[in-house]
Amino acid sequence: MRILVLGAGGIGGYYGGRLAAAGGDVTFLVRPRRAEQLMKDGLVIRSPLGDAQVPVKTILREHVQPGWDAIIIACKSYDLEDAIEAVRPAAPGALIVPQLNGLRHLDTLDAAFGAEAVTGGVAQIAVTLDEGGAIRHLSGMQGFVIGARHPAQQQRVAALHAELERGGFGPRLSDVIMQDMWEKFAFLCTLAGICCLMRAGTNVIACTEDGAALTLELLDTCLAVATTAGFPPRERFLAATRRMLTDTSAPFAASMLRDLQRGGRVEADHIVGDMLARAKAAGLPATLLRAAYAHLQVYEAQRG
């Protein structure tokens, strides 16, 4: 299968690089500077699961044409509109596979490409791009979940999953992809909200007198929103999430906190803001969500 990956940053670069290293037909749609870097050094992955330096194919925006089986979009939410315009010439006939945080992007992608072209997807990985352009994998977790959102997609999504398996990162084919996406949304919103509000990782927060209780209160709010939408949490997810968010023994923090600490842009509207809007629409109390979103809005206003 011919797969186009938008960008060669942390998420898209990791999964696309692993698949390319295994012989998959992968091309990265990148800007000129990144293309030059990849031509010179290859795509570099530093990971506790094994390093790699992979020669990869790249294409520039002005040369994109149709003829792809799948397009993986793993940009930040604030870059989504530009990403859509970049991949639009490649989209006819292709599955659009989003690996963004949250849920709001689905409506945007459906409007751009048609709902039957857009799959569901969840990235369960912590990665970042270092100053030299190498992808730094920050833990041993590398989950990639994909699933059909419409019956017409099922065969093509299954074929794509089989192709992705070559990459060795253990992709999972889900028949309840919206449940998976809602659980990830609730978890990530809790993690990002509490870490940014407290300016610390969950292990530090949980060591304070009320830290664990506040974290779980925020989680309960997010799960109430999911339940109202028709996606109550599964028991195994709930137990694992509560344990992870209140563990005092290991450092654990949201990537949004790392972005905030370095003075970068944050996905405040797409994650915390969207969850808050859904809570308000459902008539749910959301004091901690309101506080977390206000905190992020103040940060963005001061950042200018």
N, C-alpha and C positions, 0 to 999 in steps of 0.2 A: 504494500500500500504506500502511496505517496503522501507524506505527512509534512505539512507546513507548520512551523512553530513561530508564533509572533514573538520576536525578541530572543535574546540569549542571556536573559537575566537568571535570577536564582531558580525559580520553579521551572519555567520552560527550558532553561539551559540544562538543569539537572536531568529531567526526564528525557528530553530530546537527546542530550548527550549520551545517556546510558543506552538509549535505543540505537543511536548512530554507531556507538562502539560495538554493538552486537550485529551490525550489518544492516540495520533498518534504513529505508530510503527517507531520510529526514533532511529538510532544508530549513534554515533559520532566516526569517525576514528581519533584517537589522538595519541600523543606520550606518553610514559610510565609515565612521570611526571604529565602530565595533566590528564591522566587516574586515577592516585592515588588521585589527588586533587578532581576530580569529584566523585570518590567513597566515599571520606571522607565527602565532603561538599555538594554534588549535584551541579547542574548547577545554579548559582546565577545570577539573573537579577535585576538590580536596574533601575527603569523606572518611569517617571512621569505618565505613564499609568497603573502603578501597578507593585509592586515587585513580584518576584517569586523565589522559591528555589526548584528545580525539581530533583528528582532522575532520572538519565539517564543511558542508555546503552552505553557502549563504546567497541571499538575493536582496537587492535593494528595492525600495518601494516602487520606484518608477518602472521596474521590470516585471512586476507581478502580473501573472496571467492565470486563467482557469486551468483546470486539469489536476486538482488535488482530491484525494479521498477524504482527508480530514485536516482541519485547521485547529491547532491548540492555541487558545488565547489565555495567557497567564499574566496579564499586566495588572498594575494597580488600578483600582476603580476610577481614580481621577484621570486616568489616561485612556479610558474605555472608548470615548467618542473618537479620538484620534486613531485608536487601534482598529475600530470598525472601518474607518475610511481606508486605512492601510491594507486591510485584507479583503475589502469589498470586491476588487477585480478577481480574486482567487476563489470567491465563495460559491459560484454556481456549481451545483452538484456535490459540494463538499459537506461533510458533517462539521458543525461548529462545536468545539469541545471547550467550554469555559473552565478554567481553574482559578477563578477569582474567589475572594472572600465574600460572604453574605449571600443575598438572594436578589437584590434589586437589579443586578445586571441582566437577569433572565428576561425581564420585560424589555429592556433596551435592545438586547440581542434578538429577541423574537420580532420586535418591530423592524429591525434592520434586515434580517435574513429569513424570517418566517419561522414560526414555532416548530414546525416539523423538521427543520434543519438543525436545531439547537438541542444538544444533549444536556444531561445533568453531569456535574463533576465536582469532586472534592479532592483537594490536595491536603495530605496529612504529613507535612514535612516542615522542617525549620532550616532555611537556607538564606544566605546573603551573598552579595557580590562584593568582593574586596576591591581595594583601590587599583590593584593590578589586573582586574578583570576575571580573576579566578572565582569559581563558585565554591563557597564554603558551606559544607553540610554540617549542621551544628549538633546533630544527634543521630541515633541509629534508626530513626523513624523515617520511612520514605513512602508512605501510603499514597496510592493513586486510585481513586474510586470513579467509575464511570457507569452510567446507566441511561437507558432510553426514557425519555419523557413522553413519547408517543409510540403507539404500537407499530407504526410504519417504520420506526427507526430500529427496531429490535435486532433484525438480522445484521444490519450494517454496524451497529454498535458492538454486537458479539464478535464480528469479524475484526473490528478495530481492537477490541480487547485482546483477541488472540495475537494480533500483531504486537501490541504493547508488551505482552508477556515476554517477548524476546529480550526486552531491556533488562530483565532481572530485578526489577524493583517491585515485583509482586502486585501488579494492578488487580483490583477487585471489580468484578462485574456485578452490579447491584440491580435487583429487581424492585427496590424501594428507594430509588435515588433521592426523591424529595424528602423522605424521612432522614436519610443520611445528611442531606444538605441543611435541613432545619436543625438537626442536632449539632452539626458543626457550627452553624450560625449562633445558636444559643451559647455554646461553649466559648467560641471566639469572642463574642460580644462581652461575656462575663470576664474573660481573661483580659481583654484589651481595656475594658471599662475600669476594672479594679486596679490593674497595674498602672494605667495612666493617671487615674485619680490619686493613687497613693505614691506614684513615682518610685515603684519598687516591684520586685518579683514576688510571686505568690508565697514563696517560702518565707520571705521576710515579713510579709503582711500577716501570714498565719501565726507568726510568733508574737504578735501584739495581742493585747487583751480582747479586742473585739474584731480583729482582722478576719479570722475564719468565718465568724458569724456574718459579717458584712458581705464577704465574698459569696457565701451561700444564699444570702438574701437577694443579692443581685442575680445569681443563677436562677433562683426560684421565679423572679420576675420574667427573665428571658424564657424560661420553660413554660410559664403561664401564657406568654404570647404564642409560643409554638403550639401549645395545646388548644388554644382558641382557634388557631389556624387549621386545626385538624391533625396535628402531628405531636401527640403526647410523647414524652421521652420513653425509650425502652429501659427496662430495669438495669440491664448490664451497662448501658451507657451512663445511666444516672449514678450508679455506684462508682464506676471508674472515674467519672468526672469529678464527683465530690471528693474522692480520695486524692486525685491529682491536684486539685485547687487548694487543698488544705494541708498538703504534705510540707512539713518543715525541713525535711532532710536534704532536698536537692534544689538547686537554683532553677527557676522556671518563670519565664516572662514572655509577654506578647511582643511580636515584632513591631507593633505600633509604638510600644514604649521605646524600643531601640531607635525607631524613626524620630520620635519626639526628642529623645536625649541628644541626638546629633543635629537637631534643628531642622529636620526635613519635613516634607509634606506627610500628612497622615490621612487615613481612610475614615475619618470621623463621621462624615455624613453617611457613607455607604454601610457602615457597621453599627455604631452606637446610635447615630441619628435615625437610621431606618428602623432599628428595633424600637426606639422610643416612639416614633410615629405610629408604628403598629400597636404598641401598648396603649397609646392615647386613643386610637381609633376603636380599640376593643374595650375602652373604659376601665383599663387596669391601672392601679396605683403603681407609680414607677419613680419613686423619689431618688433612688440611687442612680438610675439611668439618666434622670434629668441632671443630677449633679455631675455625673461623668461627662455627659454631652456638653454641658455648660463649660466645664473645665477645658475640654478640647476646643471649644469655640473660642474661649479666651486665648488659648495657646495660638490658634491660627490667626486671630486678630492681632496679637502682639508680634507674631512672625511677619505679618504684613503681606 
